[in-house]
Amino acid sequence: MPGALNFTPISIFRPNSGRKMPINSFRIRASTEISESTVDSSSQGGLNAGVSTSNPNFSPPPNFKPPEPKRFGIRPDRTLDILGASLSLIFRLGTGVFADGYSVSLVSKDEIPSDQYALEIAGFKLKERSKLGPRPENPIEIYEFESLLQLIGILTNYFAPLASPYVACNTLSTSVVPSAEREIVAVLDLDVLYYPCPRNGPNFRPKAVQMGGKKMFPYMVDPNTGVSMYESDDIIKYLVNKYGNGQVPLLLSLGLLTTLTEGFAMIGRMGRGSSYTPAKMPPKPLVLWAYEGSPFCKVAREVLVELELPHIQRSCARGSPKRQDLYARVGHFQVPYLEDPNTGVQMFESAEIVDYLKATYAL
Ligand SMILES: N[C@@H](CCC(=O)N[C@@H](CS)C(=O)NCC(=O)O)C(=O)O
């Protein structure tokens, strides 16, 4: 049966101003320098490297058993967390939920073979597509953390001159808005090696300062080109020019409105993912299949950041072809999905992922 319903979302993209990459971006040697310190370099560069191996120094909690996946299910003790994390869906109008050029049609069940991923709704299946740009060979590397305080600081700086005419006027951009760059990563369907830099984090925060020369986050390194830079705005423009169609999503280019809506979206999480919880540093980055728009993924990722655990995010927003990769491998698609090459654990379910990470790594 042909598509009973076709839906292409209203374009939230608009051409950017055509500005090239910022001229003040500079080049550094990326991954090799980082790997010297804490993370096993052999695990970098290959996304699936070491996923099924484990390290004798790291083991899952006693009697650990991966939980059964429950799609869209919320563990009762986590309801408030998921509701809080869902605020971004409202304030950010779904930015970070759909991959670039997303379109969908509702088709009959037998139009999509059972070995192909497709979400089933009321006896129909969703046929989802996207139009993606050139793919980077190695994951982009980003040093960052969630910072509600940082955002409050930006807004205070912005509004202070309105209250006092004697204070110099500030301009506002999405420059250091922490979640903006995560949204573009989902839209462009990029895999990213995150180096979390929570407040008081002893490892990657000083490393980023050493590499880039400034105590500022996010800080991005593209090991494919050797380019590195600060400032969400510049990172976003660089990524859409290099790995997208050159157009910055409208909701990421609205200046004050972007900052305000990102801020409101973060309020629901009350500063989670911003401060360091002492933890063991594993030799290999964990792998999290996730995307920014998912509240379930958000709560899992926050804990990775708090514990300062380096992780590769395999982005798989709606329309991502990587959904099929996970489906083919595991026989089920659901995110978040965690692969820990340090213990050999592979698991679904956000609440249990949070418990697992704390039990395995927190000191
Ligand atoms: N009980 C799961 C729910 C996870 C979930 O339902 N995730 C959604 C994304 S927000 C998903 O993977 N949906 C499957 C699909 O879109 O095909 C958890 O807490 O992790």
The ligand as an SDF file (V2000), in Angstrom:
LIG
                    3D

 20 19  0  0  0  0  0  0  0  0999 V2000
   12.3120    3.1050   28.9540 N   0  0  0  0  0  0  0  0  0  0  0  0
   13.2860    3.6810   28.0490 C   0  0  0  0  0  0  0  0  0  0  0  0
   12.5720    4.5680   27.0310 C   0  0  0  0  0  0  0  0  0  0  0  0
   13.5040    5.0270   25.9250 C   0  0  0  0  0  0  0  0  0  0  0  0
   12.7640    5.4670   24.6770 C   0  0  0  0  0  0  0  0  0  0  0  0
   11.5890    5.1590   24.5190 O   0  0  0  0  0  0  0  0  0  0  0  0
   13.4390    6.1550   23.7950 N   0  0  0  0  0  0  0  0  0  0  0  0
   12.8130    6.6120   22.5740 C   0  0  0  0  0  0  0  0  0  0  0  0
   13.4300    7.9000   22.1260 C   0  0  0  0  0  0  0  0  0  0  0  0
   12.9720    9.2170   23.1960 S   0  0  0  0  0  0  0  0  0  0  0  0
   13.0810    5.5860   21.4910 C   0  0  0  0  0  0  0  0  0  0  0  0
   14.1320    5.0080   21.4570 O   0  0  0  0  0  0  0  0  0  0  0  0
   12.0920    5.3360   20.6350 N   0  0  0  0  0  0  0  0  0  0  0  0
   12.2170    4.3670   19.5830 C   0  0  0  0  0  0  0  0  0  0  0  0
   11.9540    4.9350   18.2420 C   0  0  0  0  0  0  0  0  0  0  0  0
   11.8810    6.1370   18.1160 O   0  0  0  0  0  0  0  0  0  0  0  0
   11.9000    4.1610   17.2910 O   0  0  0  0  0  0  0  0  0  0  0  0
   14.3500    4.4250   28.7930 C   0  0  0  0  0  0  0  0  0  0  0  0
   14.0970    4.8820   29.9170 O   0  0  0  0  0  0  0  0  0  0  0  0
   15.4730    4.5330   28.2730 O   0  0  0  0  0  0  0  0  0  0  0  0
  1  2  1  0
  2  3  1  0
  2 18  1  0
  3  4  1  0
  4  5  1  0
  5  6  2  0
  5  7  1  0
  7  8  1  0
  8  9  1  0
  8 11  1  0
  9 10  1  0
 11 12  2  0
 11 13  1  0
 13 14  1  0
 14 15  1  0
 15 16  2  0
 15 17  1  0
 18 19  2  0
 18 20  1  0
M  END
$$$$
